[in-house]
Amino acid sequence: MTSIAQLDDRLSGFSRLATNLTDEIGRVLVGQEAMVIRLLIGLLSGGHILLEGVPGLAKTLTVRLLARCINTGFSRIQFTPDMLPADVIGTEIFNPSDATYSVKQGPIFSNLILADEINRAPAKVQASLLEAMQERQVTIGDQTYVFPEPFLVLATQNPIEQEGTYPLPEAQVDRFMLKIKIDYPSRDEERRIVDRMGDGTASTHIDDVNTVIEPQQIAEARTLLNDVFADEKVRDYVVDVVRATRDPIGAGIKELQGLIEVGASPRATINLLKAAKAHALLQGRNYVTPHDVKTLAPDVLRHRVVLSYEAEAEGKSSDDIVNTILDSILVP
């Protein structure tokens, strides 16, 4: 059995590695620290991530840098309306010379997958990707292939351009552990971007980034999540926050009456606790605080709360609903 002292040493050791990793990424990437932290949380907890932001905010660059820093494969899939499931997962190819079939694996066979503009692909392509995300394996012909670990899908959506898109159904969006909203950099950050990237492209800078963490260390860190302690009161707090999205009146939040059409499922409760544990681990702690829960709750819940027409008419967003819940639920 691991002693508390040994656990603390392992936690602090990985926390230092995570800090080194974010510093190494910061040699190229300016800002976006919150996005990098949440990508690491997804890696540690095995949860996929939905990124929402306008083009040009370094989403692809961040994922490529992360893959290089942890010495894993990277694959980018640009989704378009004319795609087929085989374009994602692969297919069988007939060899006329010997009348046999061989398997050509698709771009999903990598470690970090950037599914760019996932809502531009038709439903059957989205379904093939989301099934692979859930099962972490695909079947081509009569053969089943298990994806290598770590395996993380980061799907992007453009929030301002909806023409020619196929919005993800709520049941499919729920498969993503986190939905991260990426905003524009500050003026100082944008000025640093100009200085850093003005003498070349981002690709030339990626080659200067060094490997910081090996995939085996990510696997070892995942086992540490089970040892991160969450007090009964913190667990109750997680449950109360998620249940308030389903029954705000029962939680005593009368101002949300009639604003929520559908609340978050128990999968959100599980994901919120796992994300809070991963956040604590990255901070070098062996215990979860309510602050960990409040920090990750918007990312875990914003895509799982379906607003009513009344809420949309009032100009409310899912973030507004989640923040009201966090402000109203008593913190232990």
VOSEPA-598916 format. One record per residue: x, y, z of N, C-alpha, C in turn; residue in one letter. Coordinates in steps of 0.02 Angstrom, whole numbers, padded with zeros to 5 digits, always signed. Each point is the difference from the previous one (the first is absolute). Example, Ala and Ser with C-alpha at 12.3 -4.5 7.8 and 13.67 -1.06 7.14 Angstrom:
2
+00660-00284+00390-00045+00059+00000+00045+00060+00000A-00018+00053-00036+00042+00059+00003-00039+00055+00037S
This chain:
332
+00043-00060+00000-00043+00060+00000+00044+00063+00000M-00018+00049-00041+00040+00061-00005-00012+00044+00061T+00054+00022+00031-00006+00044+00058-00015+00070-00023S-00023+00041+00047-00017+00069-00017+00062+00037-00023I+00057-00012+00032+00062+00033-00019+00021-00019-00071A-00006-00065-00016+00017-00023-00068-00047+00031-00051Q-00065+00003+00018-00049+00029-00046+00015+00074-00012L+00017+00036+00054+00016+00071-00007+00061+00009-00045D+00050-00044+00007+00059+00006-00043-00017-00011-00073D-00042-00050-00013-00019-00014-00069-00043+00057-00029R-00045+00027+00042-00042+00055-00023+00041+00062-00015L+00045+00017+00045+00042+00060-00010+00047-00010-00060S+00023-00062-00010+00043-00015-00057-00037+00011-00066G-00063-00024-00004-00037+00010-00062-00020+00072-00008F-00015+00034+00056-00017+00071-00004+00059+00040-00030S+00061-00018+00019+00058+00034-00029+00007-00014-00075R-00014-00063-00019+00002-00017-00071-00052+00039-00039L-00060+00007+00029-00054+00037-00034+00020+00074-00007A+00032+00027+00051+00023+00069-00003+00053+00008-00055T+00046-00048-00003+00051+00002-00053-00031-00004-00069N-00054-00041-00005-00033-00008-00064-00033+00066-00022L-00037+00032+00046-00033+00063-00017+00052+00054-00016T+00057-00002+00035+00053+00048-00015+00029-00012-00070D+00008-00064-00018+00028-00016-00066-00048+00021-00055E-00065-00013+00011-00050+00023-00049+00001+00076-00004I+00010+00033+00057+00000+00073+00002+00058+00030-00038G+00051-00039-00018+00055+00026-00041-00025+00019-00070R-00054-00032-00022-00029+00015-00066-00067+00034+00007V-00043-00028+00042-00068+00024+00007-00003+00059+00049L-00035+00052-00019-00009+00058+00043-00070-00002+00029V-00005+00003+00067-00066-00002+00031-00030-00070-00002G-00067-00002+00004-00039-00063-00003+00020-00050+00054Q+00024+00025+00058+00020-00045+00054-00059-00043+00023E-00060+00029+00003-00059-00037+00023-00015-00058-00047A+00008+00011-00066-00012-00053-00048+00050-00056+00009M+00064+00016+00010+00051-00051+00009-00014-00041+00063V-00019+00032+00054-00016-00036+00062-00057-00048-00011I-00051+00021-00037-00058-00043-00011+00016-00056-00048R+00046+00010-00047+00023-00055-00042+00035-00052+00042L+00040+00022+00048+00034-00047+00045-00051-00037+00044L-00052+00035+00021-00052-00033+00040-00034-00054-00042I-00013+00015-00064-00029-00051-00043+00046-00060-00009G+00066+00013-00007+00048-00055-00006+00001-00043+00062L+00001+00032+00059+00005-00037+00063-00063-00040+00014L-00057+00027-00016-00063-00033+00017-00029-00041-00057S+00033+00002-00059-00025-00040-00056-00063+00027-00032G-00012+00066+00008-00060+00029-00028+00013+00043-00061G-00044-00005-00049+00008+00038-00062-00025+00072+00010H+00022+00044-00045-00011+00072+00010-00029+00032-00063I-00048+00044+00010-00029+00039-00054+00024+00072+00007L+00033+00025-00051+00027+00068+00000-00043+00045-00043L-00021+00056+00028-00041+00047-00038+00034+00068-00003E+00014+00022-00059+00033+00065-00009+00007+00016-00074G+00006+00063-00015+00007+00021-00070+00067-00023-00027V+00008-00004-00065+00065-00021-00028+00056+00048+00019P+00061-00028+00004+00058+00041+00013+00019+00009+00072G-00028-00041+00045+00015+00007+00071+00048-00054+00025L+00037-00031-00045+00054-00047+00016-00025-00066+00028A-00059-00022-00020-00025-00066+00023+00044-00056-00028K+00011+00001-00066+00041-00053-00031+00071+00003+00026T+00028+00059+00006+00069+00008+00024+00007-00028+00070L-00049+00013+00043+00004-00025+00069+00002-00076+00003T-00044-00032-00039-00002-00073+00001+00064-00029-00029V+00027+00030-00053+00063-00024-00029+00057+00007+00050R+00002+00055+00036+00051+00011+00051-00006-00051+00055L-00062-00013+00022-00011-00049+00054+00023-00069-00022L-00016-00020-00061+00021-00065-00025+00076-00006-00002A+00033+00053-00020+00073-00001-00003+00031-00003+00069R-00030+00035+00048+00028+00002+00068-00008-00066+00037C-00051-00040-00019-00009-00065+00033+00019-00058-00047I+00032+00017-00056+00029-00051-00044-00052-00050-00024N-00057+00027-00024-00053-00043-00027-00018+00021-00070T-00041-00041-00032-00022+00016-00068-00053+00053+00000G-00003+00036-00057-00050+00053-00009-00032-00009-00069F-00066+00008-00002-00035-00006-00063-00055+00054-00003S-00003+00034-00057-00052+00051-00009-00047-00022-00055R-00065+00002+00015-00052-00019-00048-00042+00061-00014I+00000+00024-00062-00042+00057-00019-00067-00027-00024Q-00053+00013+00038-00066-00026-00017-00034+00043-00052F-00031-00033-00049-00034+00033-00055-00066-00036-00013T-00049+00032-00034-00065-00031-00011+00001-00062-00043P+00053-00010-00040+00001-00058-00046+00039-00059+00029D+00017+00001+00064+00038-00054+00030-00042-00062+00010M+00036-00057+00003-00031-00064+00016+00033-00027+00064L-00033-00046+00036+00031-00029+00059+00068-00031-00013P+00009-00028-00060+00064-00031-00018+00057+00051-00001A-00017+00063-00013+00051+00053+00000+00028+00012+00069D-00036-00022+00052+00021+00010+00069+00031-00064+00029V-00036-00055-00005+00023-00061+00034+00040-00046-00046I-00007+00007-00066+00036-00043-00046-00047-00049-00035G+00027-00043-00043-00041-00046-00038+00041-00059-00024T-00035-00049-00029+00034-00057-00032+00011+00015-00074E+00059-00017-00024+00018+00011-00070+00011-00068-00034I-00032-00009-00058+00007-00063-00037+00064+00000-00041F+00038-00054+00007+00062-00009-00038-00013-00049-00057N-00008+00024-00061-00018-00044-00056+00054-00052-00017P+00062+00014+00017+00054-00046-00019-00007-00067+00035S-00021+00000+00063-00008-00064+00036-00070-00008+00028D-00047+00043-00022-00071-00006+00019-00009+00000+00076A+00036+00044+00034-00007+00006+00073-00016+00072+00018T-00019+00008+00063-00014+00067+00025+00053+00019+00052Y+00020+00062-00002+00046+00026+00051-00033+00062+00032S+00018+00013+00061-00030+00055+00038+00044+00062-00005V-00031+00055-00019+00034+00065+00001-00030+00040+00058K+00040+00011+00052-00024+00035+00059-00007+00075-00015Q-00052+00030+00030-00013+00070-00009+00040+00043+00048G-00008+00066-00006+00038+00046+00043-00019-00003+00074P-00054-00035+00017-00019-00007+00070+00050-00041+00039I+00042-00038-00036+00050-00043+00032+00062+00042+00018F-00005+00037+00053+00055+00039+00027-00013+00012+00073S+00038+00042+00031-00009+00014+00072-00042+00062+00013N+00021+00056-00027-00038+00062+00007-00032+00015-00068L-00066+00002+00000-00037+00010-00063-00034+00068+00003I+00015+00043-00049-00035+00064-00005-00054-00008-00054L-00062-00003+00022-00058-00005-00045-00023+00070-00015A+00026+00029-00054-00011+00071-00014-00069+00010-00031D-00039+00046+00030-00067+00017-00022-00043-00063-00008E-00008-00035+00055-00036-00063+00000-00072+00008-00023I-00029+00059+00011-00070+00010-00018-00009+00013-00075N+00053-00004-00039-00007+00006-00073-00010-00068-00033R+00009-00054+00037-00008-00067-00028-00072-00024+00012A-00027-00042-00046-00068-00026+00010-00004-00046+00061P-00061-00017+00019-00013-00036+00062+00035-00068+00003A+00003-00036-00056+00030-00066+00002+00076+00003+00012K+00032+00054-00023+00071+00008+00013+00012+00020+00073V-00042+00046+00024+00004+00018+00071-00010-00061+00044Q-00048-00043-00019-00015-00059+00040+00059-00048+00001A+00034-00008-00057+00056-00046-00003+00057+00024+00045S+00012+00066+00001+00052+00028+00043-00019-00007+00073L-00062+00017+00017-00020-00002+00070-00004-00071+00027L-00017-00048-00043+00002-00070+00021+00071-00021+00015E+00047+00020-00043+00070-00016+00012+00025+00032+00064A-00023+00061+00014+00019+00034+00062-00024-00039+00061M-00062-00023-00004-00029-00034+00058+00031-00069+00012Q+00006-00038-00053+00024-00069+00006+00076-00005-00001E+00034+00053-00025+00074+00000-00007+00024-00059-00043R-00041-00019-00047+00017-00052-00048-00049+00005-00058Q+00020-00028-00058-00045-00003-00058+00006-00069-00031V-00052-00018-00037+00000-00063-00036-00002+00015-00075T+00050-00025-00035+00004+00006-00073-00001-00070-00029I-00052-00014-00038-00010-00069-00024-00018-00044+00059G+00039-00053+00011-00013-00044+00057+00054+00006+00054D+00040+00053-00005+00055+00009+00047-00011+00062+00043Q+00010-00008+00065-00007+00057+00046+00070+00027+00018T+00006+00065-00002+00064+00033+00014-00008+00046+00060Y+00043-00009+00049-00001+00042+00060+00049+00058-00010V-00022+00060+00018+00043+00058-00009+00056+00001+00051F+00057+00029-00020+00056+00006+00047-00015+00051+00054P+00031-00008+00057-00007+00048+00055+00063+00043+00005E-00006+00064+00019-00063+00034+00014-00038+00015-00064P-00067+00000+00006-00043+00014-00057-00048+00056+00020F+00005+00056-00035-00040+00059+00018-00024+00034-00064L-00065+00011-00004-00029+00035-00057-00017+00071+00022V+00023+00048-00039-00016+00070+00011-00036+00025-00061L-00065+00012+00007-00042+00021-00055-00011+00076+00004A+00001+00033-00057-00009+00073+00000-00066+00018-00034T-00028+00055+00022-00059+00029-00032+00010+00075-00007Q-00024+00027-00056+00002+00072-00011-00068+00028+00023N-00002+00042+00051-00064+00023+00027-00036+00053-00041P+00034+00029-00050-00029+00057-00035-00025-00018-00070I+00019-00058-00026-00019-00018-00068-00038-00067+00002E-00066+00004-00011-00042-00059+00005-00026-00025-00068Q+00012+00038-00053-00025-00021-00065+00037-00063-00024E-00038-00049-00022+00030-00062-00024+00027-00045+00054G-00026+00006+00061+00024-00042+00055-00054-00048+00022T+00021-00051+00037-00045-00050+00029+00011+00000+00076Y-00039+00039+00037+00012+00005+00072-00001-00068+00034P+00045-00009+00048+00002-00063+00037-00061-00006+00044L-00035-00057-00001-00056-00010+00046+00024+00000+00072P-00046+00018+00045+00019+00005+00071+00028-00066+00026E-00028-00056-00022+00024-00065+00024+00072-00013-00021A+00020+00027-00057+00069-00010-00023+00047+00051+00032Q-00024+00061+00009+00041+00050+00034+00017-00023+00071V-00045-00037+00031+00010-00024+00068+00061-00047+00005D+00022-00027-00056+00058-00045+00000+00065+00038+00015R+00000+00065-00010+00060+00039+00014+00002+00017+00074F+00057-00012+00031+00007+00014+00070-00002+00075+00014M+00036+00039-00041+00005+00072+00009-00017+00036-00064L-00031+00058+00007-00007+00046-00056+00035+00064+00019K+00052+00017-00037+00042+00058+00017-00016+00057-00049I-00016+00057+00026-00010+00059-00042+00065+00040-00002K+00025+00012-00060+00064+00034-00009-00013+00071-00024I+00027+00047+00036-00012+00071-00015+00063+00030-00032D-00008+00062-00024+00056+00036-00029+00054+00014+00053Y+00062+00005-00021+00053+00018+00049-00007+00073+00021P+00031+00016+00057+00001+00070+00022+00046+00040-00047S+00000+00066+00008+00041+00042-00043+00074-00016+00010R+00021-00009+00063+00071-00015+00013+00019-00067-00030D-00045-00049+00006+00015-00066-00028+00004+00004-00076E-00045+00038-00031+00001+00005-00073+00063+00036-00023E+00023+00047+00039+00063+00034-00017+00058-00049+00003R+00001-00044+00050+00053-00050+00006-00004-00050-00058R-00062-00015-00022-00008-00046-00057+00033+00029-00062I-00010+00064-00011+00029+00034-00058+00077-00004+00003V+00027+00013+00060+00073-00002+00007+00027-00070-00011D-00037-00051+00027+00026-00068-00003-00008-00031-00068R-00056+00012-00033-00015-00033-00064+00017+00043-00060M+00023+00062+00012+00012+00045-00056+00059-00020-00043G+00045-00043+00026+00059-00019-00038-00006-00069-00032D-00059-00028+00000-00010-00065-00030-00068-00028+00017G-00014-00060-00022-00065-00032+00014+00004-00039+00064T-00059-00020+00025-00002-00039+00061+00035-00067-00009A-00003-00027-00060+00030-00066-00012+00075+00000+00012S+00033+00055-00016+00072+00003+00010+00016+00000+00074T-00044+00026+00042+00012+00003+00072-00014-00067+00034H-00046-00039-00028-00018-00064+00030+00061-00046+00005I+00043+00003-00050+00059-00043-00001+00047+00013+00059D-00006+00059+00032+00043+00017+00056-00025-00027+00067D-00061-00029+00000-00030-00024+00062+00026-00070+00015V+00017-00012+00063+00028-00064+00021-00051-00044+00035N+00012-00065-00001-00042-00047+00037+00011+00009+00075T-00056+00005+00036+00003+00011+00072-00027-00060+00039V-00053-00030-00026-00032-00057+00034-00009-00056-00051I+00014-00061+00021-00010-00058-00042-00071-00028+00011E-00029-00034-00050-00067-00028+00008-00008-00045+00061P+00053-00037+00017-00003-00043+00059-00011+00040+00063Q+00028+00060+00004-00010+00042+00059-00072+00026+00004Q-00031+00010-00058-00071+00019+00000-00041-00058+00028I+00015-00061-00022-00036-00059+00025+00009-00008+00075A+00060+00012+00025+00012-00005+00072-00038+00054+00038E-00003+00060-00029-00036+00054+00033-00074-00014+00004A-00027-00035-00051-00071-00018+00002-00016-00044+00060R+00046-00044+00018-00013-00043+00058+00000+00040+00064T+00034+00058+00001+00001+00042+00059-00068+00032+00015L-00042+00007-00052-00065+00032+00011-00041-00036+00052L+00007-00067+00002-00039-00039+00048+00022+00014+00072N+00062+00025+00008+00026+00015+00066-00012+00072+00022D-00027+00041-00045-00016+00069+00019-00065-00001+00041V+00003+00025+00060-00055-00006+00048-00053+00054-00013F-00063-00022+00000-00056+00046-00004-00045-00012+00060A-00004+00048+00044-00040-00005+00061-00074-00010-00017D-00036-00030+00047-00072-00012-00010-00037+00065-00014E+00020+00054+00034-00034+00064-00011+00014+00028-00070K+00060-00012-00025+00016+00022-00069-00040-00041-00050V-00006-00066+00012-00039-00042-00045-00074+00021+00001R-00026+00017+00059-00068+00024+00005-00008+00066-00039D+00050+00042+00004-00001+00064-00036-00003-00011-00075Y+00040-00047-00025-00002-00017-00072-00069-00023-00021V-00030-00045+00040-00067-00025-00015-00051+00056+00002V+00004+00044+00050-00048+00054+00006+00004+00048-00059D+00061+00015-00023+00008+00046-00056-00031-00029-00063V+00013-00063-00014-00027-00031-00061-00075-00009+00005V-00025-00021+00056-00072-00010+00008-00038+00067-00005R+00032+00055+00017-00032+00065-00005-00014+00018-00073A+00037-00029-00048-00015+00013-00070-00064-00035-00022T-00020-00051+00037-00062-00037-00017-00060+00027+00038R+00012+00019+00063-00055+00023+00043+00022+00062+00039D+00005+00058-00035+00022+00060+00035-00047+00022+00056P-00064-00013-00008-00048+00019+00052+00012-00042+00063I+00012-00065-00009+00016-00043+00057+00064+00022+00036G+00045+00031-00038+00063+00024+00029-00008+00070+00029A-00060+00028-00004-00012+00066+00029+00021+00058-00044G+00008-00013-00066+00022+00053-00045-00060+00021-00043I-00043+00041+00028-00064+00016-00032+00010+00042-00063K+00055+00038-00005+00009+00042-00059+00013-00040-00063E+00014-00065+00007+00011-00042-00059-00062-00038-00022L-00056+00013+00033-00061-00035-00017-00020+00012-00073Q-00010-00054-00037-00021+00004-00070+00056+00015-00049G+00062+00006+00024+00055+00017-00046+00039-00060-00026L-00008-00058+00033+00038-00060-00019-00048-00052-00030I+00013-00020-00061-00041-00051-00033+00023-00069+00021E+00065-00012-00003+00029-00065+00019+00063+00013+00040V+00008-00036+00056+00060+00008+00041+00053-00052-00016G+00053+00001+00039+00057-00045-00011-00015-00069+00028A+00028-00051-00032-00011-00069+00020+00051-00021+00053S-00009-00060+00030+00050-00025+00048+00070-00007-00029P+00006-00005-00068+00066+00000-00030+00037+00065+00016R-00037+00055+00003+00030+00064+00017+00026+00000+00072A-00037-00033+00045+00021-00004+00070+00066-00037+00005T+00005-00056-00035+00062-00039+00000+00057+00040-00029I-00013+00033-00057+00053+00038-00033+00022+00060+00041N-00046+00031+00036+00019+00058+00040+00046-00020+00057L-00014-00056+00032+00044-00023+00053+00068-00020-00028L+00001-00035-00057+00064-00021-00030+00041+00061-00021K-00034+00049-00029+00036+00061-00021+00028+00037+00060A-00039+00003+00055+00024+00034+00060+00060-00036+00030A-00001-00067-00002+00058-00038+00024+00061+00013-00043K-00009+00002-00066+00057+00013-00045+00027+00070+00012A-00044+00048+00012+00022+00068+00014+00041+00003+00064H-00023-00036+00051+00037-00003+00063+00069-00032-00011A+00002-00053-00040+00063-00035-00013+00050+00048-00034L-00025+00039-00048+00044+00047-00035+00027+00053+00046L-00037+00014+00054+00023+00048+00050+00045-00032+00052Q+00011-00066-00005+00044-00034+00047-00034-00018+00065G-00068-00001+00000-00036-00017+00062-00029-00070-00004R-00006-00032+00058-00030-00067+00004-00072+00003+00024N-00031+00058-00005-00070+00008+00022-00034+00052-00044Y-00066-00007-00007-00041+00045-00041-00031+00053+00045V+00000+00062-00023-00032+00055+00035-00062+00022-00039T-00047+00035+00033-00057+00027-00037+00021+00048-00056P+00058+00032+00008+00025+00044-00052+00014-00038-00064H+00027-00062+00006+00011-00042-00059-00066-00012-00037D-00052-00014+00039-00065-00014-00029-00028+00062-00035V+00004+00058+00033-00027+00061-00029+00040+00021-00062K+00064-00014-00001+00042+00019-00057-00019-00039-00063T-00015-00065+00009-00014-00043-00058-00074-00007-00016L-00044+00020+00045-00071-00010-00011-00026+00032-00065A+00020+00063-00017-00025+00028-00063+00021-00041-00061P+00061-00026+00000+00024-00039-00058-00035-00067-00005D-00018-00029+00057-00034-00065+00000-00074+00007-00015V-00031+00055+00019-00073+00005-00003-00027+00043-00057L+00040+00046-00028-00029+00048-00047-00031-00032-00061R+00027-00057-00023-00028-00032-00060-00053-00052+00018H-00013-00010+00064-00050-00049+00021-00064+00032+00024R-00001+00065+00007-00060+00036+00022-00035+00028-00062V-00060-00026-00013-00039+00022-00057-00049+00054+00024V+00003+00059-00030-00041+00056+00022-00070-00003-00031L-00047+00028+00036-00068+00006-00026-00005+00060-00047S-00056+00004-00035-00011+00058-00043-00003+00064+00040Y-00027-00005+00061-00004+00058+00044+00070+00027+00016E+00047-00046+00014+00068+00021+00016+00033+00033-00060A-00010-00029-00059+00028+00029-00061-00030+00068-00014E-00065+00008+00013-00033+00065-00010+00028+00053+00047A+00021-00021+00059+00029+00046+00048+00075+00012-00011E+00027-00034-00051+00071+00009-00015+00046-00036+00047G-00026-00051+00035+00041-00038+00046+00042-00052-00037K+00059-00014+00026+00043-00054-00027+00005-00055+00052S+00025-00057-00022+00009-00056+00047+00052+00019+00053S+00049+00041-00018+00048+00023+00050-00034+00042+00054D-00048+00041-00020-00037+00040+00049-00037-00046+00049D-00030-00053-00026-00037-00047+00043+00047-00034+00049I+00057-00025-00026+00048-00036+00042+00028+00046+00054V+00017+00061-00019+00027+00047+00049-00050+00018+00054N-00064+00005-00019-00052+00013+00050-00005-00058+00049T+00005-00061-00026-00002-00059+00043+00060+00000+00048I+00059+00014-00027+00060+00000+00043-00004+00055+00053L-00031+00056-00016-00007+00054+00049-00052-00017+00053D-00046-00046-00016-00056-00013+00045+00009-00061+00044S+00037-00050-00024+00009-00061+00039+00051+00013+00055I-00016-00020+00061+00043+00012+00057+00065-00040-00008L+00057+00034+00006+00065-00032-00007+00020-00030+00067V+00020-00064+00001+00019-00031+00065+00065+00030+00029P
